[in-house]
């Protein structure tokens, strides 16, 4: 096994490491189908060889050509390092500045097999959320970071390290862009080709920005979504005995099982792939597993590992019927296709007149529907993987047929009283493209038969300035995490004594979350925490943690960050900005301005991505990382940058006509005299418009 010093020594060329190929013990990304011409194959191969001296080209060319033809991409498996990939304590990284070491820590966490979906393909989550395009890029980045000074910035072009460039100590240590393609060429087909050529990359959100913290990164938001869905649709935040049915237990969707139990309901989650199902069960995120949709015995039984996990229970409808009646919080994983589950629930309703589901959603990776993000019900998991590689056109047809069946069942259950929402994974968008009945009569361009969770559940939270703030204790010490949890809870409790009634519920939810976070065993990978907070809360928490580092109570620096799915970080007309109705939902000024503004206000690194969540060409999003080291300079950076990072999005939402955002930014301007935002004057008399247009 390599040590960190050797890992950071650059590309190993003399001698080259042996080519071990794919590790059969690890899950692997589906085969890509870029459909390259012979000349494009030559170009892909030529591009990959640029990382190596000509003396190695003859040896590597045939190897890389085989990878391209066999997997649809050149991953350079030979250079996948034999190292225990994880987030090491920050002081173990060989480097000249702690800022560089913090980036190295976050990169290795994104590729930790306990965290990453397909580690050897450098995919963190979402089926195609890349950290890098190939292993040569990883090796060079680690080398550059180990050599970096505080007067240099690492420039990253879609996974490719362009190099270290002179900059100021106040500049970001890394500037990352992923998938910045000319708009007219930002199609799904062009992406597959550009990725195969090694010239662009889909970084999802926190995969390509090195800020993923495992499924915990979404579990808090999922819990808040379920709680607020209960309040909105069921009239109560007491969800005992209520049933949520959804799908997906992978990187992001894996949070659903834990979130359902924390929220107090019964969560039934379908997953076609045995590997993530087993992982979530072994990690304690999933309580029970079944693969027999017809079996109705009432007793849980143990079975061998011929099944997807080490525990199997009876038919999901019978098992969760009992949990519903007993009002017992439960996370039940169904190893099978979610379409079968929806159709079985519909059959139960038609036979017994008993509606077994209260809330419904979906978290399959439909931003990537034809390359492993969605598995059609007509095929087994293995058959689907084979067909998507050998006959992509036929596979696409089957995906569309499956989506139509899924929507048909959901529609009938919704008519019976279930409440369904789109979870921002492009489910309704792709269902519409498939011809499913999801249109909303008289709806706008971003509206469907069912709302997105941003439109009906989370939108008001964003407009109030609340979003997924997070931090990582770089010591790797759980005691530091427990202390920062307590610091954050104390800060929020102090602030909540003087907040408006409109935001009191949000503070109460988040105080409850952070006070109970430690007991839910959510850490996977780095010692990290997520907490939805508003602008004042984020700034005050960051400053309090920075002071604790200075005092020695926290033993090492802390990285603060956030999900890109936030108040200001993402322009996405079918998710984050789906509740923006002034016509600007398809504009990306907010996310781009946020990226630029974070960069010159003190971020340690910043990123800007095409795609993420809803998919390539549908989203522009960005993120940041900022290292708190206990210094006054770090406190100044955190205050300046975090205030901007929230106010930018609230101001945009205010200008679009959102009343919650209007009140929030007005209050913020009173607290910050240097903040001056252009405020809208709404049209109060619609007849003014009628008369003007008729004239």
N, C-alpha and C positions, 0 to 999 in steps of 0.2 A: 504493500500500500504506500502511496505517495504521502509525504508530509506537506504542510502548507508552503514551506520554502521552495520545495521542488515544484509544486503546483504553479507557483508564481514565477517560474524561471523562463517562461515563454514556450514556444512550440518545440517539442522534443524531436530533433531531427538527426542527431548523431549519437547514438543510433535512434531510429524511429521505434516507437513502441509496437508490439505485435498487434495485429488486427484481430480482436476477439469477436467482432461482429455484434449482433444483438444478444443481449443476455436473456435467455429463455425464461428466467425466473421473474422477469419484470413485465409489466403491461406495456404494450407498444401502440403507437399511433396507427390508425388505418392507413392503407396504401393511398398515396396521392395519385390523382389522375390529371396531370397538367396538359396532356395532349400536345406534345412538342413536335415540331417539324424536325427533320434531320439536322438542319442548320442550327435550330434552337438547341438541340441536344449538344451539338459541338460548342455552342456558346456557353451553355451551362457548365460543361466540363472545363472549358477554357477559364471561365470565371472562378471556378473552385480551385484551380491550380495556381491562381495568382498569389495565394498565401504561402507558396513553397518555392524554394530555389529550383531552377531548371534541372539540377542533378537528380531531383526526386520525382520529376514529372512522369518519367517512363514507368516508374514503380507504382505511382498512385493513380495514373490515368485510368487504367482498366478497372481498378478497384472502385473508383468513384463512378465510372460509367455503369458498373453493375448495380451500385446503390441507386442511381438515378432510374434505371430501368426496373429494378425490383421494387423500390419503395416510392418512386415518384419524386425523390428529393435526395440531395447529397448531404448526409448528416456528418460524414467523416467519423464513423464509429471507431476507427483506429485511434483517434485522439481523445476519445472519452476517457477521462483519467481514472485510474484505479485508486480512488480516494473515498473515504467515508464522507459523503456529501451532506453537510449539515451546517447550521449556523454556529460557528465556533465563537468563544468569547473574543471580544474585539481586540484584546491585547495580544492574541496569538497570531494575528495576521502580520506578515512581514511587509511593512510599509513605512513611509516617511510622514504621513499625516493621518490622524484618526478619522478625518472625513473620508479618505479613501478606504480605510479599513471598514467603515460603516457600510459603504457600498458593497464591498466584498462579502461581508456578512449577509447582507440582504440578498445578493445574487445566489449565494450557496444555499440559503434557505429556500429560495424559489425552486431549486433543483434537488432538494432533499427528497429521496424516494417516499418518505412518509408524508410529504406535502404535495409533490408534483404528480400530475396525472400520468404523463409518459416521460419519465426522467431521461431516458437515452435519446429521445427525440427533442429534448430541451423544451417540452411542453409542460407548462405549469397547471393550466386548467382550461376548460372550455373546448377540449378536443384539438384546438390549434393555436392556443395562446402561447406563443413562443417567447422564451427569454433571449435566445440567440437562434440564428439560422443553422449554425454548425458548430462543431467542437473546436475548430481552429479559432473562431471568434471568441469563445469562452477563454481559451488559453491566453490569447493576446490581451484581452481585457484584464484578466487577473495580473498579467505581467505589467501592463501600463499602470494599473492602480498601485501596484507595489512600488513603482518608480516615481509616481506623481508627487510633486511638491504643491504647496499652497499658492503657487503662482502659475498653475497649469490647469487646463480644463480638458477632460476627455470628451471627444465628440463622437457620437454614435449615430450611424445611418442605418436604421432598420437591422440592427444586430451587428453591423459591421463597424469595428472601431477605426474611424478615420485617423485617429492619433491624438497625441497630447499637444495642445496649443497654448501658447503663453496667454495668461489672463491675470486678473487682479485677485488678491486674497479674498475680496468680498464677492467674487464671481462664483457661480456654481462650479463644483468640481466635475460635474458631468452634465452634458446636454444630450438628451435622447429624443430622437424622432423615429417613429415606426409607421411605415405605410403611407408616407406623404406623397401620394400619387396625384398627377394632374386630374382634376375632377372627371373629365370626359372619359378617362381610362380606368376609373375606379370601379370596375365591374368584378363580379365573382370569378368569371372566366379569366380575366386579365390577372387577377390576383394569383390564381393557381399557376399561371405561366411565370409571373415575375418571381414568385417564391421559388419555383423550380430553378430559375436562372440564378437565384441567389442575390437578387438586387432589391427585393423588398420583403417585408415580413409583417405578419399579423401579430401584434403584441398584446391582443386583448386589452385589458386595462392594466391591472397591477402585475401581470406577467412580464411584459416588456419594460415596465418601469421599476422592476426589482422591489416591489412593495407588497407582495402577497404575504399573508400571514396564516395560510391554511383556511379551512372551512370556517373557523371562528370569524374570519373577516366578513362573512355575510350572515352569520347566525343571529347577531343582534338585530340587524335590519330585518331579517326574516321574522324574528320574534315580534318586533314592533309592527310589522306588516300584518301578522296574524292577529295580534291584539287589536289593532285599529280596524281590521276587517270585521272582527267580532263586534266592536262598538258600532261600526257603521251599518253592517248588514244584519246583525243579530240583536242589536240593542243592548249588548252586555259585554264586559271584558272578563266575565266569568265563563271560561270556555270548557269547564269540566263537562264531559259527556258529549262535547261537540266533535265532529269528525272533519278533518282536512284530508282530501285526496289530491295527490300530485305525483310528479315523477322526477327521477334523477337523484343519484347519490354520489355524483362525481365531485369535481373540485369545488365548485360554488354550490351546486345543488345539494351537496352532502350536508349542508347546514340545516336542511329542512327537518330532519329527524330530531336533532337536538332542540331546535327552535320550537317545534310542536310541543314537546314535553315541558320545556320551560314555560311556555304559554299556558299549559295546563290541559291541552286538548289531546285527541287521538289523531296521530299523523300516520296515514297509510301512503307509502311512497313506493312506486314501481321503479324497477331498475333492470334493464336487460343484460347488463354486463356483470358477471359474478365477481370480478375482481374488486370494483369499488364497493359492492355490497358486502363482501367479506371484510374489506378494510374498515368500513364504517362500523361493522359489528365488533371487530376486534378492538377498535379504538374506543368502544363504549358509546358511540354516538347513536347506534341503532339497537333497540332492545330485543326485538324478535324478528325472525325471518321465515318466510314461507315461499314455496314454489309450486304448491298444488292449489290451483284456483277452484277445483271441484271438491276437494276433500272437506268434509264438514264435521269431523270429530272434534270434540270440545277440549281434548287434553293435549297440551304441548308435549312433544316428544323429541328426543335427541336422535340424530341420524349421523351417518358417516359423511366424510368430505367429498362424496360424489355429488353432493348438493352444494349450492354456492356458499354456504356459511355453516358454522358449526351448530347453529340452532335452527330448527324448523318448526313451524306451528301449522295449525289447520288452515282451512280456506280463509282468506283475508276478510271476506264479508261476514262469516260466522264469528271469527275471532274479534273483529273490531265491533261487531254488534254487541258482544258481551262487554267489551271495554266501554262502549258507549253507555250501556245500561248501568254499569257500576261506577261510571264517571271517573275511571282510572286513567291518568295520563299515560300515553303509550306511543312508542314509535315502532311501526311495523313495516318491514321491508318486504315487498313482494317481488320475487325474482321472476320477472316476466314482462310482457309488453303492457304499457299503460292502457292501450286501446282495449285489450282483453279485459282489463280491470274495469274500465268505464262501462263497457258493454255488459259485464257481469252485474255491476251495480244497477244498471238500467233494467236488466232482466229481473233482478230481485224486486225492484220497485213495481214492475209490471205484474209480477206474480203475487206479491204480498201486500202491495200498496204501502210498503214501509220504505221511506227514504232514509238510506243509511249514511248519507253524506250531507254535511251542512255547508262546507266551504270547499272550493276547488280551484286548482291552478295547475301550472305546468312549468318545469324547469329543464326540459330537454334542451340541448344546445342547438336550437333552430337558427342561430346565426350561421350555422355550418351544416345545413340539413342533408347534403348529399355526400359528405365525406366523414361520416361517423357521428354527426351531431344528433341524428334522429334515425331510429331503426323501425322500418315499417312492420306492421303486425303480421303481414303475410309470410314473413321470413323468420327463421331462427337467427340468433346473433351471428353464428358462423356463416350461414348462408348470405346474410346481408353484407358482411365484410367481404365475402368473395365476389358478390354481384357488383358492389360499388366499384370494385377494381377492374372487373372484366367487362361489364356492360353498364356504364354510367347512365346512359339514356333510359334504359329499362328500369334501373334502380330509381331514378328520379320519378318516373311514372308511378312506381309502387309507393314511394314516399307520399306523393300527392293523394293517391287512393286511401292510404292509411290515415292521413290527416283529415280527409273528408269523413271517414268512419268515426274518428275520434270526436270531431266537432258534432256530428249527428247525435252521438250518445250524450255529449255534454249539453247540447241544446235541449234535449228532452228532459234531462235531469234538472236543468235550470228552470224549465217551465213548471216542474214539480215543486220548486222551492229552494234548490241549491243556489248558492251565490258563487259565481266564477269570476276570476280576474286574470288578466295577462300579466306575467311576472317579468316583462321586459326582455324576454328571450326571443322575440320575433315570432312567437307562436301564432298570434292572430294575423300578423303580416304574411307569414308563409302559408297559413291556412287560406287566406284570401287568394293568394297566388295559385293555390291548388284548386280553387273553385269551391271551397267550403262555404257554408251559409253563415258568414260572420259579419256581413255588411250591416251598418247601422243606417236605417232610413233617415235621410236628411243630415247625416253626419258629415263632419269635415274630413280633411285629408288624413288626420291622425286619429280618427275615431272609428270604433268598431262596435259590434253588437255588445261586447263586453268591454269594460274599462281596463286600462292598464293600471297597475298598482300605484303609479305616480299620479294619474289623473284623480283617482278616487280615495287613495289611502295615504300615500307618502307625499303627494304634491304640496299639501299645506305645511308639512314638516320642512321641506326645502324652502318654502316661502318665508317661514319663520327663522330660517338660518340654521336649522338643525341638519346634521349630516354625519357620516361615518368617520369620525376622527379616530386615530389609532396611534399606538406607540409600541416600540420594541426595546426591551432592556438588553443592551449589548453585552452585559456581563454573562448572560445565560443563566443567571441565578434567580430561581423562583421567589426568593425572599425579596428581591428588588421589585419583582412584578407585584407581589402582595402589598408592598409599601406604596407603590405608585397607584394601585387600586384604591387604597385608603386615602391617599392625597386627593385623587380625583373625586371621590365621594364627598370628602369634606368640603372641597371647593364648591361642588354643585349644591350641597346643602346650604352653604352660606349665601350663594347667589339666589337660590330659589326663594329665600325669605322676602325678596323684593322684586319678584317678576310679576307680570300681568297674569290675569286669570287665563288668558288664551294660551300661554305657554306653560302654565303650572303643571298640566297633565304630562307634558313632555319631560319636564324636570323630574316629576315623580317616577315616571317609567324608567328613566335613565339612572336615577339614584338607586332604585330597586335593582336594576340590572348590575350595576357596578358593585353594589354591596354583596350580591349573591354570585358574582362571576367566578370567584375562586373555587366554589364548591361544585361547579358543573364540569370540571376537568376538560376545559376547552382548548388547552394549549396543544397544538400539533406543530412541531418545528420550533421556531424561535419563541422566546418568552415575550409574548405579545398580548396586547389587549385592544379591543375595539369598543368605542363608546360614542353613541350619537350625542352630539353637543352642538350648541349654537355658538355664535361668534365669541361672545363674552366668556362662555365656559371654556372654549378651546384655548383662548389666550391665557386665561387665569390658570388652567391646569398646566399648560406648558411652562409658565413662569414658576409655578410652585414646584414642579418636577425639577426644573433647572436649579432652583434654590436648594432642593434636597441633594442634588449632585454636588453643588458647591459646598454644602455643609458636611458631606461625607455620608449622609444617611442612605443615599443610593450609591452603590459602589462603583458604577461605571457610567459612561455617557448613555443617553437614550435617544433613539431615532423617533421623531414624530412624523406622521404622514397621514394619509386618508385614502379611502377608496376614490377612484375617479368618479364613481357614481355618487355625485354630491351636488351641493347647492350651485357651484360655479364651474365644476370641472368638466362637465360633459354637455355638449349639444347633441341631442338625440331625439328626433321628432316622434319616435314611437316609444320613448321611455322617459328620460330625465326632463325633456322639455315638451312632453306630450300635452301638458296642461298650459302651454303658452299659446294664446289664441289671437294674437295680433298679426299673424302672418309670418312671424320671424322664427317659427319652430324649426324651419329647415336652414336657418342661418347659423354660422359657427363662430361668430365674432367673440362670444363670451368665453368659450373654451380656449381659443387662441390667445385672447387678451390675458386670460388667467395664467397660462403657461409663461408668457412674456413677463407679466407682472410679478409672479413668484420668483422668476430668475433674478430680477434686479432688486428684489426686496429681501434677499437673504437665504433662499433655499440652497441646500447643499447639492441637490441635483433636481432636475426637472425633466419632464417628458411630455411629448405630444404625439397622439396616435390617431390613425384612421381606423375605424372599427372599434369593436368592444361592446359586448353585451348583445346588441341587435345585429351586428355584423358589418363586414367590410363594405365601405361605401355608404353606410347608413348613419355613421356616427363620427364625430370628432371629439376626442377627450384627452385630458391631461392630468398629470399628478406631480407630486414632489416628495422629496425626503429632506428632512432638516435635522442635523445633529445637535442635540443639547449637550454641552460639555461643562455646564456650571459657570460659564464665563458671562460677564456683562454683555459682551458682544453677541453671544448666543441668545440672551434674553431680548436684546434689541431686535435681532433678526426675527425671532419668533413672534414678537408683538406686531411688528410692521407687516410681516408676510401673512400671518394668520388673519389679521383684520382685513387685509385686501382679499384674501382667498375666499372669504365668505361674503363680504360686502359687494363684490363684483356681481355675483349671481343674484343676490337679493335686489340690487339696483336694476338689473335686467328684468327680473320678474315683476318688479314694481312698474317699470315702464310699459310692460305688456298688459297691465291692467289688473294685476293681482292685489286684492285689498290687504291680505295678510302681509305681503311683501311691502306694500306702501307703509303700513304702520310700523313694520320692523325697521325699515331704513330711516323713517322719520325719527324713531327713538335712537337709533345708532348715531344719527347726525347730531342729536342733542348731547350725546356722550362724547363724541369726537368732533371737536370744533373745526378741525382741518378737513373733515369730510363734507363735501358739497355735491349732492346728486341732483341731476335734472329730474324734476318731478312732473308727472303727467297731469293734464287737466282733462278729465273724462268728459265726453259728450253727454250732457244731462237730458237733452231733449232730442229724441230720435227723429222728431218731425223736421228738425233743421236739415238732416240728411235727406229725408224724403223730398222736401221742397226743393233743395238744391239739385238733386238728381233728376227730378221731374221737370225742372226748368230747363 
